[in-house]
Amino acid sequence: MLHYHVWFDLKPEIGEQEAIAAIRTFLSTLLCQQKIAGFRLLGNTGVAPGTVLPHYDALIEFNDEPQFGAAFDELREIGIHTNPHGTIVEMVTNFSADVFKELTN
């Protein structure tokens, strides 16, 4: 299983309810289409200076590298600024992402 973390803040003019609803709808669609294995939307409970991470974390799960690659290939093909993903891109700031792989014994 691969875990794709997307850490981000919202732009000041964007409401949390609106943004989280848009992100949840986008990820739910990907899940229904079996392009992802699951997701969680998380809010950072830490405050500065105790944390350096942005306020939100979208944790997106993929079964394996082929599923991960296919989802990103499709997104690149249609364009990251194409809706619905483009709508989300316009809402966020301080974006960073990383992929983690589950460790096995």
Summary of the structure (lengths in Angstrom):
residues: 105
radius of gyration: 14.1
end to end distance: 14.3
largest distance: 46.1
contacts: 264
relative contact order: 0.31
helix: 36%
strand: 30%
